[in-house]
Amino acid sequence: MRQFTIGCRYWIGILSILCLGRAMSQNLVENPSFEAFLECPDHLGNFGEDLKYWSVPTQGTTDYFNSCSLSMGVPVNFMGEQTAKFGEAYLGFYMYAPEDYREYIQGELKEPLKKGVVYTLSFYISLAENSDHVVRDFDVLFSTKPIGIKIKKGLTKWQLSKIEDNIFTAVEILGNDFITDDNAWTKISTTFLATGGEKFITIGNFKNNASTRRQRLVKEKNVNGAYYFLDMVYVGEGMQTYTLDEPHIFENVHFNFDEFHLGKKGEQEIMRVYNYLQSDSTLNIVINGYTDNLGTSSYNMDLSVKRAMSVANRLIQLGLAGQRIAYNGFGAAQPLVNNEDEEGRARNRRVEFIISKTLEE
């Protein structure tokens, strides 16, 4: 391991940064974990019928699961076994299926979103064990009015363009990896800028099959498609927060083989970390760089340092004091997955960070 503390501070150009001086606030989503229901679910495709404040925007038959039910139960049901992340309920829907079939959820917010304000969006997902496909990306659409279209296929841009007298704000969440975990819940989180007036949220896959990044599972499953459970939807004014003294991965900071330059995809994520650090002057950050196993140990060590330093320098450019940053290089040590194929090596070419009140030098 190599560790460096940055003692200098420099600027490239003139950057105007909005520093959000607040943490995550009240959840604006009504009935966010699907606990309040009109009737205990007893059949498939019941999501739009049984829940308060939730509906389906199309004719797709999203499912509602609750521990009160024998036929649509929690934790065991026809799609697998999963305990609720929060409370006693969750939903299930197809993110990918043959012939472009899609299922969605549409929820109501407690108040309209404010124009020009940054909001945090998050929810938890888990792959249903009986699925034979997985996907990488989730789409979210905010609207001023509820959506209602009599189709069973995807809510593509073309379909949405036919809707009049409604304003949309699209949030595309691009995943770094396929979401394959059918044991634990995976948190999906991002920030977005509100157009203003949005009162409804729709979650699902707004792409057709040809445009959906998907992968077929080797293990034989019972259904043809990517079916996921979803729990606890959060929308709140303010920035994303991070658990202190625990490692976090820059999910959108990717490096090609033998490279250490930052791409545009990771810019928003680095900005979120910067805004969080600037909200509390007592917070510091340690940045850790890694490589795959191709190349010599000494070369990989130097390359991992350069990757961590690239992120550190970007934070300084944004305005973070160098005395609050340390960075390390670990080379090919501590891989996330094996390096047997390019997909695994790409995941291991990463940068992680730890935010804490102290800075270890």
HUSULJO-V410479 format. One record per residue. RES is the residue in three letters. D_FIRST is the distance of its C-alpha to the first C-alpha in Angstrom with 2 decimals. Layout:
res: <RES | RES>
d_first: <D_FIRST | D_FIRST>
This chain:
res: <MET | ARG | GLN | PHE | THR | ILE | GLY | CYS | ARG | TYR | TRP | ILE | GLY | ILE | LEU | SER | ILE | LEU | CYS | LEU | GLY | ARG | ALA | MET | SER | GLN | ASN | LEU | VAL | GLU | ASN | PRO | SER | PHE | GLU | ALA | PHE | LEU | GLU | CYS | PRO | ASP | HIS | LEU | GLY | ASN | PHE | GLY | GLU | ASP | LEU | LYS | TYR | TRP | SER | VAL | PRO | THR | GLN | GLY | THR | THR | ASP | TYR | PHE | ASN | SER | CYS | SER | LEU | SER | MET | GLY | VAL | PRO | VAL | ASN | PHE | MET | GLY | GLU | GLN | THR | ALA | LYS | PHE | GLY | GLU | ALA | TYR | LEU | GLY | PHE | TYR | MET | TYR | ALA | PRO | GLU | ASP | TYR | ARG | GLU | TYR | ILE | GLN | GLY | GLU | LEU | LYS | GLU | PRO | LEU | LYS | LYS | GLY | VAL | VAL | TYR | THR | LEU | SER | PHE | TYR | ILE | SER | LEU | ALA | GLU | ASN | SER | ASP | HIS | VAL | VAL | ARG | ASP | PHE | ASP | VAL | LEU | PHE | SER | THR | LYS | PRO | ILE | GLY | ILE | LYS | ILE | LYS | LYS | GLY | LEU | THR | LYS | TRP | GLN | LEU | SER | LYS | ILE | GLU | ASP | ASN | ILE | PHE | THR | ALA | VAL | GLU | ILE | LEU | GLY | ASN | ASP | PHE | ILE | THR | ASP | ASP | ASN | ALA | TRP | THR | LYS | ILE | SER | THR | THR | PHE | LEU | ALA | THR | GLY | GLY | GLU | LYS | PHE | ILE | THR | ILE | GLY | ASN | PHE | LYS | ASN | ASN | ALA | SER | THR | ARG | ARG | GLN | ARG | LEU | VAL | LYS | GLU | LYS | ASN | VAL | ASN | GLY | ALA | TYR | TYR | PHE | LEU | ASP | MET | VAL | TYR | VAL | GLY | GLU | GLY | MET | GLN | THR | TYR | THR | LEU | ASP | GLU | PRO | HIS | ILE | PHE | GLU | ASN | VAL | HIS | PHE | ASN | PHE | ASP | GLU | PHE | HIS | LEU | GLY | LYS | LYS | GLY | GLU | GLN | GLU | ILE | MET | ARG | VAL | TYR | ASN | TYR | LEU | GLN | SER | ASP | SER | THR | LEU | ASN | ILE | VAL | ILE | ASN | GLY | TYR | THR | ASP | ASN | LEU | GLY | THR | SER | SER | TYR | ASN | MET | ASP | LEU | SER | VAL | LYS | ARG | ALA | MET | SER | VAL | ALA | ASN | ARG | LEU | ILE | GLN | LEU | GLY | LEU | ALA | GLY | GLN | ARG | ILE | ALA | TYR | ASN | GLY | PHE | GLY | ALA | ALA | GLN | PRO | LEU | VAL | ASN | ASN | GLU | ASP | GLU | GLU | GLY | ARG | ALA | ARG | ASN | ARG | ARG | VAL | GLU | PHE | ILE | ILE | SER | LYS | THR | LEU | GLU | GLU>
d_first: <0.00 | 3.78 | 6.61 | 10.21 | 13.53 | 16.41 | 19.43 | 21.89 | 23.92 | 25.81 | 28.14 | 29.15 | 32.65 | 34.17 | 32.86 | 34.91 | 32.93 | 34.58 | 32.82 | 33.86 | 34.40 | 34.89 | 33.19 | 34.39 | 38.13 | 41.01 | 40.95 | 43.68 | 44.12 | 47.25 | 46.86 | 43.14 | 42.57 | 46.03 | 47.47 | 50.80 | 53.06 | 56.74 | 57.19 | 55.15 | 54.11 | 56.23 | 55.84 | 53.56 | 53.07 | 53.83 | 51.14 | 53.49 | 56.23 | 54.78 | 52.37 | 52.96 | 51.60 | 50.22 | 51.86 | 51.29 | 51.82 | 53.08 | 54.95 | 51.79 | 51.98 | 48.87 | 48.81 | 48.59 | 47.47 | 48.25 | 48.45 | 52.14 | 52.97 | 53.67 | 53.61 | 50.74 | 48.82 | 45.42 | 43.40 | 45.36 | 47.09 | 48.16 | 44.81 | 42.62 | 41.35 | 39.25 | 39.52 | 39.75 | 36.69 | 39.12 | 42.63 | 44.75 | 44.79 | 43.06 | 44.21 | 43.81 | 44.26 | 43.91 | 41.30 | 42.47 | 45.70 | 48.21 | 50.58 | 48.36 | 49.25 | 47.21 | 47.16 | 46.19 | 46.30 | 47.77 | 47.48 | 49.03 | 47.35 | 48.81 | 49.26 | 48.89 | 45.65 | 45.83 | 45.77 | 42.71 | 40.73 | 37.22 | 37.10 | 34.49 | 35.38 | 33.96 | 35.19 | 34.08 | 34.78 | 34.78 | 35.96 | 39.29 | 39.21 | 42.34 | 40.96 | 40.59 | 38.65 | 35.61 | 34.97 | 32.10 | 33.84 | 36.03 | 38.59 | 40.12 | 43.34 | 44.81 | 48.53 | 51.29 | 53.57 | 53.15 | 53.05 | 55.62 | 56.01 | 57.93 | 55.52 | 53.40 | 51.09 | 48.18 | 48.43 | 47.56 | 47.90 | 51.35 | 52.49 | 51.25 | 52.98 | 56.29 | 55.90 | 57.83 | 57.70 | 54.09 | 50.94 | 47.59 | 43.97 | 41.69 | 38.04 | 36.20 | 33.02 | 31.13 | 28.85 | 25.60 | 26.55 | 29.79 | 30.55 | 31.15 | 30.61 | 34.01 | 32.94 | 31.13 | 31.84 | 29.67 | 29.79 | 30.76 | 30.46 | 31.03 | 32.88 | 35.99 | 38.68 | 42.11 | 45.21 | 47.37 | 49.82 | 47.79 | 49.15 | 48.14 | 44.94 | 44.90 | 41.97 | 41.81 | 41.44 | 43.49 | 42.98 | 45.21 | 44.03 | 43.58 | 41.07 | 39.21 | 35.79 | 36.35 | 35.61 | 37.91 | 36.71 | 37.35 | 38.69 | 42.35 | 43.06 | 46.30 | 46.29 | 45.77 | 43.39 | 40.28 | 41.36 | 39.14 | 39.68 | 39.01 | 38.97 | 38.72 | 39.08 | 37.98 | 39.00 | 38.58 | 38.71 | 35.49 | 31.83 | 29.37 | 27.67 | 24.31 | 23.59 | 21.58 | 18.40 | 18.06 | 15.92 | 18.07 | 17.87 | 19.34 | 22.00 | 23.62 | 20.80 | 20.92 | 19.77 | 21.82 | 20.54 | 18.74 | 19.22 | 17.46 | 20.66 | 21.72 | 24.96 | 27.76 | 27.31 | 24.35 | 26.15 | 28.04 | 25.10 | 23.16 | 26.49 | 26.77 | 23.48 | 24.60 | 28.02 | 26.71 | 24.56 | 27.60 | 29.85 | 28.31 | 27.19 | 25.47 | 22.81 | 19.31 | 16.65 | 12.87 | 12.06 | 9.38 | 9.85 | 10.32 | 12.59 | 15.19 | 15.40 | 17.66 | 16.71 | 14.81 | 11.21 | 10.79 | 12.84 | 11.13 | 7.73 | 10.11 | 12.10 | 9.70 | 9.11 | 12.91 | 13.63 | 12.10 | 13.84 | 17.01 | 17.34 | 16.67 | 19.30 | 21.67 | 21.63 | 22.48 | 25.22 | 26.64 | 26.89 | 24.03 | 23.38 | 20.20 | 19.91 | 19.39 | 16.29 | 12.57 | 10.10 | 6.47 | 5.54 | 4.94 | 7.81 | 10.53 | 9.03 | 11.03 | 14.00 | 16.79 | 19.45 | 20.10 | 19.92 | 23.52 | 25.04 | 24.46 | 24.73 | 21.87 | 19.67 | 20.68 | 19.62 | 16.10 | 15.82 | 15.24 | 13.95 | 13.93 | 14.66 | 15.47 | 18.47 | 19.34 | 21.62 | 19.02 | 16.05 | 13.23 | 12.03>
